[in-house]
Every structure is written in structure tokens, then in C-alpha cells.
Amino acid sequence: MAEAKIYVPPTDAMAPARTYNQVHRPRKYTAGHRRVSIYVCWSFPGEANRDTSELDNRFSTMTEVRRVDWPFWETPEWGDMMFQQGIAGALELFFRAWMPFQQLAAEVTGHDVPVFQRVDQAGYRLPLDERVLGDTDTLLVFGLDHMLTEQEASADEIDAVGRWLAREGTVLIIGPHHDVGISADFNERAMEYAHHGDALVPRQQRFGKYTRSLMKGLGVPVENRYGLRPGVVKGTRTVAPLTANRDADKRGWLNGVTNFSFHKHLPHYAITDDHATEIHVLGRQPIDLSRPHPFIEAGNTEFNSFVWMPPAGARGGEVLLADSTVFSTLFGADDSLKQFWKNLAAAR
């Protein structure tokens, strides 16, 4: 099966002027128009400065990306006079790939969509506090921090998010990424690697200490597990449709949505409390069963890809679980995915 071509937003002379090193100016509340924000809970320097001689638990360098996807990146715009190399360059691809979501959400809401980082390229640290939450109605937290970088939500951050979620109408979308290679058995790690089939993902790549600590502090009984390859429609490169629990989808998050995007290694959002009644799995993704994996051997044919917690008790807001790749265009974005984005941005 041929893989979907990577899509990266173009950069040309006619693109709008870009600014850097600006201080966020809070957006004013406008009735009926949500303010959407993205918080990437990594340390950019902590990820970019990883020792490239280490095989596991790091992002790829641009050299590795170029080698694996040759000749896609062999044009001047990706050369060392135009684009960062090393791991830093690969991280910048995430930002480019989130731009179409930011643009669509801005068109729907009338507000720009800022991207905050826990520690940014210039070394400025921004905990998840009122500076982010004060002018936000929908917050996406992308859990792309490698576990070994020790990013962890503090008690103050958990308290701040809890108080924000007490406000009716808030929506928290948490997206811890995959957790590949947790087993100490190298044969099992090799099976996982062969299952997802992505040469850019090491045999062990564990993500999400920050999001895990945030979920624990907020009482969200979910844990990201594995890195599972979605199934596709037979004879095509199109990702298999979600198994949607539309009866439980009281808010219509999946109205007009049949599928998310194809990505080779997606997390299973395991519900860790068998007695939790306030949490609903709204979307399950069929797995590529042609590639063995311990999760498949345990009898599973689908994984939890979209989870919803409606308001409950003192929490007036809602909590959603969806992987950060759902908001990325690294592997394209069809009408179904864009409709999902619209549903989130236009939530009432």
C-alpha cells in the first residue's frame, strides 16, 4: 500500500507577512465566537537538543526525514539556507502542519488561534496558567513531550485548568501521542515497530508525561497506549471509517464526520476506570490487522481514538481526547476531517 503524500503548507512571496518574538495580546470575548488556543507541552530546546546518537525517545533529524522520504525534501526551500536542519527542523514541520487548522478555526470563530509552548525556541517558559487560559474557550493540549524530558503539570497548573473548566462552555481537548515500546522484551518492541511500519519512529518512543499528569490531576481516567496503524479501505489509501457511537454523541462532535486522517502510529486511549460512567468513547478506529501487534493478539480489532467527558459536578466544561495528528496536515486533510475541525471551533 502506498503511503499518503506528506502535505506541508506552502511558503511563497505572496504569503502574509510573519512576525516572531511577539507577546500574546488577549482576545476580547465575543458572544457566539469561541477563542481557540493550542498549548504544546514540550520543551522545544529539550527535544531539539537530544543526542542524535541515541536511537530511542527522540524526534528525527531533517537528515533522517530526507533519507526516509527521498526525494520529497530535495528542493531549495528545505535546504540549510532556508530551513532549520537537525531535530529542530523536524519540529518546525509540526508548526507548519497545524497552520491549516489554525486558519480554518480562525475563519469559523473570527479570532486568531495562538500556539503556546511550555518552553519555546528562545528559551521562554510558559506554564499552563491564566496567561493562556484567560482568553481561551477551547484549549488544545498537544502531548508531544517525550517522557524522559520530565515535563509534568504542577499542582498550580492543574488547579488553574480545573478552575477554568468550572466555567460553563469551556472545552479542553487533550492529545497525548503514542507510547511505543513500553515492553522490556525487544522482540515485542520489534513487533510493534513492524506493525506501524514508520522508519522515522524508533523502537521505543514514549510520549505524554505532561498530559498524563494533567489528566490524573483532573480526574480524567484515560491513558495513551501503543502506536497502532489504522486500517484502510480495501484497495485504497483511504483511512478506514471510524466506528462512531452517535447515540452517545449528544453534542454532535462527529456530525458530518466519517473519518479522521491516516497516521501510521496512533494511540489507544484506554479507559483506566472500569466503573467510570461519565466518560464516553465516541470514536473507534479499525486497526490494520494484517500487521501483528500485542494489542491485536489480545483480541482487539479497533482502538479508542475519540473520547468525551461531558460536564459533571463542579466541572461546567467538557473534556475531549483526540490525538494531535488529527489537527495536522502532515498526511493530508479531507472534507471529513475539516468538518470535525469546524464542529470543534463552532461549538456552542
Beta strands, then each sheet from edge to edge (+ up, - down):
strand 1: 36-43
strand 2: 115-119
strand 3: 138-143
strand 4: 171-176
strand 5: 179-180
strand 6: 205-206
strand 7: 222-228
strand 8: 243-244
strand 9: 266-271
strand 10: 280-286
strand 11: 302-309
strand 12: 318-321
sheet 1: 2+ 1+ 3+ 4+ 12+ 11- 10+ 8-
sheet 2: 5+ 6-
sheet 3: 7+ 9-
end
